[in-house]
Each structure stands twice: as structure tokens, then as C-alpha cells.
Amino acid sequence: MPQSAAAYVPPKLPSTRAAGAHEKPIVRAQSDDSGPPTIRIPTPEELGLGSPTLVTGDEPLDWALVERRLDAAGVTGYQMEKTSAGFRFTCQLPSGVVTGRGATKPEAVRQALAQLTR
């Protein structure tokens, strides 16, 4: 029967800990007695919200917002047409068609969106 090899014993390596490593560490930090910084939250008016300006309907459209609203309403397609009276914005839905008309593109889109939310 073959003799079994002796079990492996890892070599004893020198410790990387300095002598007296079990002592309490010395921390040299300074505390700030002034307290936390003051945070000021801007008012809605400073952020441009709730401004007293009137919406005339000719403001540029945020197409990302328009497309999110169209998707939420289930619109499968839309198109803008220039007509002799202005513009026609048509939305295709599974249940039918919604059309908005206006002198400007934003006016036509807003009219169609108003019909979608009814």
C-alpha cells in the first residue's frame, strides 16, 4: 500500500501589522461648529412656473410632450396638413379619427389634443 503524502502546511509569513496594532487608533479631525449649510429652495416664480403670462396658442409645442399624450390616448398615427384656412392635424385611433383645425400648427394640435381628453 502506498504511503500517504504528508498534509500541506502553509509557510509561516511575517505579519504586516505593526507592533501594538491592538491599541486604539488616534484620529486627528476637526469639527466644524458652524452647522450644516443653509439650503434655499427657489420659489415657483423663480423657476418659471405659475407665471402670469397669457397663453395665446401660438407658443411653440413641446413635441415630446405631445407624443407622450398621443401615445397615452392610444393614437396609432397622425399627420399635419396645410390647408387654405390654416392647418389640419389628424390623429388615427383604433376607434376612429380626431381632427384639429387652426390658423397655426400649435393651434391645430392643441384643438385635437383637447378632443382626445374628452
Residue pairs with C-beta under 8 A, 6 or more apart in sequence:
44 50
45 51
57 102
57 104
57 106
57 107
57 110
58 104
58 106
58 107
59 106
60 106
61 105
61 106
61 109
61 110
66 109
66 113
69 113
69 116
70 78
70 91
70 113
70 116
73 91
73 93
73 116
73 117
74 93
74 94
75 91
75 92
75 93
75 116
76 92
76 93
76 94
77 91
77 92
78 89
78 90
78 91
78 92
79 89
79 90
80 87
80 88
80 89
80 105
80 108
80 109
81 87
81 88
81 89
81 90
83 101
85 101
85 103
86 101
86 102
86 103
86 104
86 107
86 108
87 101
87 102
87 103
87 104
87 105
87 107
87 108
88 99
88 100
88 101
88 108
89 99
89 100
89 101
89 102
89 105
89 108
89 109
89 111
89 112
90 97
90 98
90 99
90 100
90 112
91 97
91 98
91 99
91 112
91 116
98 112
98 115
98 116
99 112
100 107
100 108
100 109
100 110
100 111
100 112
100 113
100 114
100 115
101 108
101 111
102 108
102 109
102 110
102 111
